[in-house]
Amino acid sequence: MKKYTIMVREAGADHEVEFCQCDSNPGAIVEAAQQKYRLVDGGISSSRKIRVPKYEHVYFRENVKNEQ
């Protein structure tokens, strides 16, 4: 059975971290992670909030199992 690891890089970060692991359909989890946003203050002169993506880079990779 295949296992997948979903990797993400948060906005402003310089390294990637493991988001989660799954057994099937990693594409749906990647799409959901790409749709995550966070609210950021619009600045001193604005009381509005701006939506920015939470993750800059989201992808999955297949885990390789060493079989002996």
Stockholm file with secondary structure:
# STOCKHOLM 1.0

chainA/1-68         MKKYTIMVREAGADHEVEFCQCDSNPGAIVEAAQQKYRLVDGGISSSRKIRVPKYEHVYFRENVKNEQ
#=GR chainA/1-68 SS CCCEEEEEEETTCSSCEEEEEESSCHHHHHHHHHTCEEEEECCSSCCCEEEEESEEEEEEEECCCCCC
#=GC SS_cons        CCCEEEEEEETTCSSCEEEEEESSCHHHHHHHHHTCEEEEECCSSCCCEEEEESEEEEEEEECCCCCC
//
